[in-house]
Amino acid sequence: MLLCDIGNTSYHFLQEGRDYKEDVSAFDPASIKQKVYYICVNAAINKVLTTLDNWIDLKDKVNMDDYYETMGVDRIFACEAVSNGVIIDAGSAITVDVVKDGKFQGGFIYPGVNAMAKTYENISPALSYPFNFDIDLNKLPKNSVDAISYGYLKMLYMEVMSHDMEIYLTGGDAKKISHIFKDAKIDETLIFNGMKKIISKG
């Protein structure tokens, strides 16, 4: 079975436990002749894929009554993979979604690490610091690096921990974020697991 999670910059494939990526600007999806189950957040690519009979859009197989109309398909499939827990997808944006007894409870969108760093820098060049993910969030900071780190990370930490559920981390900045969520499970195949679950339902 060949699965593909398509973003704005890459095709992320999984086949028989091996995952790999192809660049959006260079890869021709018509070069694949076997059946591909996919999800896609890239509207231009999705338009091309609808013309290829062997590319199967899994979004059509999800009960959207369980979610909301404008919710990203990547978030939906991450939620499909989890029965109980808080899912943090740390990418360009950080999305946080809560699933309880297999049902999506709601979620929120938070600025990604790079986006927030640029926000501080835009306020003042004096605030252009890398975030300290090893900060002690139980102590108020006494230096600028920790002050911006605390301001960014404490709200995220408090909201996630308030749900008192298992935490799942995925996305490009998952390892950075894991420093403040010590018991979280990093799972880069979370979306693929959700895809497999939907396929198994028929």
Secondary structure, DSSP 8 states (H G I E B T S, - for coil): -EEEEE-SSEEEEEETTEEEEEETTT--GGG--S-EEEEE--HHHHHHHTT-TTEEEGGGGS-GGGS-TT--HHHHHHHHT-SSEEEEEESSEEEEEEEETTEEEEEEEEE-HHHHHHHHHHH-GGG-----TT--TTS--SSHHHHHHHHHHHHHHHHHHTT-S-EEEESTTHHHHTTT-TT-EE-TTHHHHHHHHHHHH-
